[in-house]
Amino acid sequence: MGKSRLEAFSDGVIAIIITIMVLEMKAPHGSELADLLPVAPTFLTYILSYVYVGLYWNNHHHLFQVVQKVSGGVLWANLHLLFWLSLIPFVTHWLGENHFTAWPTALYGVVLCMAAIAHYILSRTLLAVHDGGNKKLADALGRDYKGKLSVVVYAVAIGLAFVLPAVSLALYALMAAVWLIPDRRIEHVIEK
C-alpha cells in the first residue's frame, strides 16, 4: 500500500502534539520581566521538547523519502512511535511544573527512550517490508549508531534522575544536540 496517508496522519499528529505543548504554557501573572522567572522551567522544558518533536518529525520525513510502500506492520510501528511522542506534552508539563525533580525527570527520559526504541522498530519494520531489497533504505539507515547511543544515554539519564536530575537534563539536551547535527546519509542516498 502507498505511504501518503501514513505521512499525512503522522504530520497531523505531530502538529497537534506541538500545539498541545504550547497551550500547556500559562502566562505569568504580572507585567514585570521578573514575573517570568517562575515559568522559566516550563519554558525551558518546552524548548527542549519542541526540539525533540521537531527532530522526530524531520527524521520521520527523511525516512519516508526513501520508502515507496508500507504494510500493516509499518502502520502499527508508526502508531507505536506516535504514541510515545503524544506523551511528550504531558511529561513536558509535569517536568516544568515541578522544577526538574526526580520522578518527572525520570519519566521524561522514559518517554524519550521509548520514542527512540519505537523509531528503531519503525525503521526495521520498513526494512522488513522491503525484504532487504530497498538498498537506498538500508544504506540510509546504516548501523544507526546515534539511535543506539540515544537509548543508552537515556537509560543512564533515567537512573541519574534520582540522584542528579540536573545531569539527566543535561544528557537529554546533549542528545538533542547530537541529533541536531545533520545526518547526511538519507540526503546522500536520495541524491544518488
C-alpha positions as CSV (number, residue, x, y, z in Angstrom):
1,M,0.0,0.0,0.0
2,G,1.1,3.6,-0.5
3,K,2.7,5.8,2.1
4,S,0.8,9.1,1.6
5,R,-1.9,8.5,4.2
6,L,0.6,7.4,6.8
7,E,2.7,10.6,6.2
8,A,-0.3,12.9,6.3
9,F,-1.6,11.3,9.5
10,S,1.8,11.5,11.2
11,D,2.2,15.1,10.2
12,G,-1.2,15.9,11.7
13,V,-0.5,14.1,15.0
14,I,2.9,15.8,15.3
15,A,1.4,19.2,14.6
16,I,-1.2,18.6,17.3
17,I,1.5,17.5,19.8
18,I,3.3,20.8,19.3
19,T,0.0,22.7,19.7
20,I,-0.8,20.9,22.9
21,M,2.6,21.7,24.3
22,V,2.3,25.4,23.7
23,L,-1.2,25.5,25.1
24,E,0.0,24.0,28.4
25,M,2.2,27.0,28.9
26,K,0.5,29.6,31.1
27,A,1.4,33.3,31.0
28,P,2.6,34.6,34.3
29,H,0.6,36.9,36.5
30,G,2.2,40.4,36.4
31,S,3.7,42.6,33.9
32,E,7.3,42.8,35.0
33,L,10.2,40.9,33.5
34,A,10.9,39.3,36.9
35,D,7.4,37.7,36.7
36,L,8.7,35.3,34.0
37,L,11.1,33.6,36.5
38,P,8.5,31.2,38.0
39,V,7.6,30.0,34.5
40,A,11.2,29.6,33.3
41,P,11.4,25.9,34.0
42,T,8.2,25.3,32.0
43,F,9.5,27.4,29.1
44,L,13.0,25.7,29.1
45,T,11.3,22.2,29.1
46,Y,9.0,23.4,26.3
47,I,12.1,24.4,24.2
48,L,13.7,21.0,24.7
49,S,10.5,19.1,23.9
50,Y,9.9,21.3,20.8
51,V,13.3,20.4,19.6
52,Y,12.7,16.7,20.2
53,V,9.4,16.7,18.4
54,G,10.9,18.6,15.5
55,L,13.8,16.1,15.3
56,Y,11.3,13.2,15.2
57,W,9.3,15.0,12.5
58,N,12.4,15.7,10.5
59,N,13.8,12.2,10.8
60,H,10.3,10.7,10.0
61,H,10.1,12.8,6.9
62,H,13.6,11.8,5.7
63,L,12.9,8.1,6.5
64,F,9.8,8.1,4.3
65,Q,11.6,9.8,1.4
66,V,13.3,6.5,0.5
67,V,10.3,4.3,1.1
68,Q,7.7,3.6,-1.6
69,K,5.3,1.2,0.2
70,V,4.1,0.3,3.7
71,S,2.4,-2.6,5.3
72,G,0.1,-3.1,8.2
73,G,3.1,-3.8,10.4
74,V,4.6,-0.4,9.4
75,L,1.3,1.3,10.2
76,W,1.3,-0.2,13.7
77,A,5.0,0.6,14.2
78,N,4.3,4.1,13.2
79,L,1.4,4.3,15.6
80,H,3.7,3.0,18.3
81,L,6.1,5.9,17.7
82,L,3.3,8.4,17.6
83,F,2.0,7.1,20.9
84,W,5.3,7.8,22.7
85,L,5.6,11.2,21.0
86,S,2.0,12.0,22.1
87,L,3.1,11.7,25.8
88,I,5.7,14.4,25.4
89,P,3.3,17.3,26.2
90,F,2.3,15.5,29.5
91,V,5.9,14.9,30.6
92,T,6.9,18.3,29.5
93,H,4.3,20.0,31.6
94,W,5.0,17.8,34.6
95,L,8.7,18.3,34.4
96,G,8.4,22.1,34.0
97,E,5.8,22.5,36.8
98,N,7.9,20.5,39.3
99,H,11.1,22.3,38.6
100,F,13.1,19.3,37.4
101,T,12.6,17.0,40.3
102,A,13.5,13.3,40.3
103,W,10.3,11.5,39.1
104,P,9.3,14.0,36.4
105,T,12.9,14.0,35.1
106,A,13.0,10.2,35.0
107,L,9.6,9.9,33.3
108,Y,10.6,12.4,30.7
109,G,13.6,10.2,30.0
110,V,11.4,7.1,29.8
111,V,9.3,8.7,27.1
112,L,12.4,9.8,25.2
113,C,13.9,6.4,25.5
114,M,10.7,4.6,24.3
115,A,10.3,7.0,21.4
116,A,13.9,6.2,20.3
117,I,13.1,2.5,20.6
118,A,9.9,3.0,18.7
119,H,11.7,4.8,15.9
120,Y,14.2,2.0,15.7
121,I,11.3,-0.5,15.4
122,L,9.7,1.5,12.7
123,S,12.9,1.7,10.6
124,R,13.5,-2.1,11.0
125,T,9.9,-2.8,10.1
126,L,10.2,-0.7,7.0
127,L,13.3,-2.7,6.1
128,A,11.4,-6.0,6.6
129,V,8.6,-4.8,4.2
130,H,11.2,-4.4,1.5
131,D,12.8,-7.8,2.4
132,G,16.2,-6.1,2.3
133,G,15.5,-5.1,-1.3
134,N,15.5,-1.4,-0.7
135,K,19.2,-0.7,-0.9
136,K,18.5,3.0,-0.5
137,L,16.7,2.5,2.8
138,A,19.4,0.1,4.1
139,D,22.2,2.5,3.1
140,A,20.3,5.4,4.7
141,L,19.8,3.6,8.0
142,G,23.3,2.2,8.2
143,R,24.2,0.9,11.6
144,D,22.2,3.6,13.3
145,Y,24.9,4.4,15.9
146,K,23.2,7.6,17.0
147,G,19.9,5.8,17.6
148,K,21.6,3.1,19.7
149,L,23.7,5.7,21.6
150,S,20.5,7.6,22.4
151,V,18.8,4.6,24.1
152,V,21.9,4.0,26.2
153,V,22.2,7.7,27.2
154,Y,18.5,7.9,28.0
155,A,18.7,4.8,30.2
156,V,21.7,6.2,32.1
157,A,19.9,9.6,32.5
158,I,16.8,7.9,33.8
159,G,18.8,6.3,36.6
160,L,20.7,9.5,37.3
161,A,17.4,11.4,37.6
162,F,17.0,10.0,41.2
163,V,20.5,11.2,42.2
164,L,21.3,14.2,39.9
165,P,18.3,15.4,38.0
166,A,20.3,18.3,36.5
167,V,22.8,15.8,35.0
168,S,19.9,13.9,33.5
169,L,18.5,17.1,31.9
170,A,22.0,17.9,30.6
171,L,22.1,14.4,29.0
172,Y,18.7,14.9,27.4
173,A,19.9,18.2,26.0
174,L,23.1,16.7,24.8
175,M,21.3,14.0,22.9
176,A,19.1,16.6,21.3
177,A,22.3,18.5,20.2
178,V,23.7,15.3,18.8
179,W,20.6,14.8,16.7
180,L,20.6,18.5,15.6
181,I,23.9,17.8,13.8
182,P,22.6,16.8,10.4
183,D,22.9,13.2,9.3
184,R,23.5,13.4,5.6
185,R,23.1,9.7,4.9
186,I,19.5,9.9,3.8
187,E,20.1,13.1,1.7
188,H,23.1,11.4,0.0
189,V,21.0,8.3,-0.7
190,I,18.2,10.4,-2.2
191,E,20.6,12.4,-4.4
192,K,22.2,9.2,-5.9
